[in-house]
Amino acid sequence: MLDFFLILGSSYLFYTWGVRNMFKAKLFKREIYDWFAYAFFMIVGLTISLSVSITAILPLQPNGSVWEKSVIPTLLAIAIGEILYARNARLAMRMLNRGESEENDGQ
């Protein structure tokens, strides 16, 4: 149970840091914040994929090859990180564009 809470807590922590850096990148137009956001979302994907592979995939295939045991979690980590990054980039742009359009409507 402790493992679950450690994975959940670290995923939440890195996810919030990624969102924070995503908004900093969009607001201040700094590339370094965008890079940090991408790295944090990849760390979240890595954390989730390793926990899923250890608890679900590896017990189902105990005789699987090393190739299968290493490729599946790696592809899963990349996919989760990329999905989180793309989703939050769209949400950040939508929120910032909405704020700009509301400012322009009021003038």
VENJO-V813452 format. One record per residue. N is the residue number from 1. RES is the residue in three letters. SS is DSSP state (~ for helix, > for strand, _ for the rest). PHI is phi as a letter, one per 40 degrees, with the letter a starting at -180 (* if undefined). BURIAL is 1 if it has 9 or more other ideal C-beta (glycine too) atoms within 8 Angstrom, else 0. Layout:
n-><N,N>
res-><RES,RES>
ss-><SS,SS>
phi-><PHI,PHI>
burial-><BURIAL,BURIAL>
This chain:
n-><1,2,3,4,5,6,7,8,9,10,11,12,13,14,15,16,17,18,19,20,21,22,23,24,25,26,27,28,29,30,31,32,33,34,35,36,37,38,39,40,41,42,43,44,45,46,47,48,49,50,51,52,53,54,55,56,57,58,59,60,61,62,63,64,65,66,67,68,69,70,71,72,73,74,75,76,77,78,79,80,81,82,83,84,85,86,87,88,89,90,91,92,93,94,95,96,97,98,99,100,101,102,103,104,105,106,107>
res-><MET,LEU,ASP,PHE,PHE,LEU,ILE,LEU,GLY,SER,SER,TYR,LEU,PHE,TYR,THR,TRP,GLY,VAL,ARG,ASN,MET,PHE,LYS,ALA,LYS,LEU,PHE,LYS,ARG,GLU,ILE,TYR,ASP,TRP,PHE,ALA,TYR,ALA,PHE,PHE,MET,ILE,VAL,GLY,LEU,THR,ILE,SER,LEU,SER,VAL,SER,ILE,THR,ALA,ILE,LEU,PRO,LEU,GLN,PRO,ASN,GLY,SER,VAL,TRP,GLU,LYS,SER,VAL,ILE,PRO,THR,LEU,LEU,ALA,ILE,ALA,ILE,GLY,GLU,ILE,LEU,TYR,ALA,ARG,ASN,ALA,ARG,LEU,ALA,MET,ARG,MET,LEU,ASN,ARG,GLY,GLU,SER,GLU,GLU,ASN,ASP,GLY,GLN>
ss-><_,~,~,~,~,~,~,~,~,~,~,~,~,~,~,~,~,~,~,~,~,~,~,~,~,~,~,~,_,_,~,~,~,~,~,~,~,~,~,~,~,~,~,~,~,~,~,~,~,~,~,~,~,~,~,~,~,~,~,~,_,_,_,_,_,~,~,~,~,~,~,~,~,~,~,~,~,~,~,~,~,~,~,~,~,~,~,~,~,~,~,~,~,~,~,~,~,~,~,~,~,~,~,~,~,~,_>
phi-><*,c,d,c,c,c,c,c,c,c,c,c,c,c,c,c,c,c,c,c,c,c,c,c,c,c,c,c,f,b,c,c,c,c,c,c,c,c,c,c,c,c,c,c,c,c,c,c,c,c,c,c,c,c,c,b,c,c,c,c,b,c,c,c,c,c,d,c,c,b,c,c,c,c,c,c,c,c,c,c,c,c,c,c,c,c,c,c,c,c,c,c,c,c,c,c,c,c,c,c,c,c,c,c,c,c,c>
burial-><0,0,0,0,0,0,1,0,0,1,1,0,0,1,1,0,1,1,1,0,1,1,1,1,1,1,0,0,0,0,0,0,1,1,0,1,1,1,0,1,1,1,1,1,1,1,1,1,1,1,1,1,1,0,0,0,1,1,0,0,1,0,0,0,0,0,0,1,1,0,0,1,1,1,0,1,1,1,1,1,1,1,1,1,1,0,0,1,1,0,0,1,1,0,0,1,0,0,0,0,0,0,0,0,0,0,0>
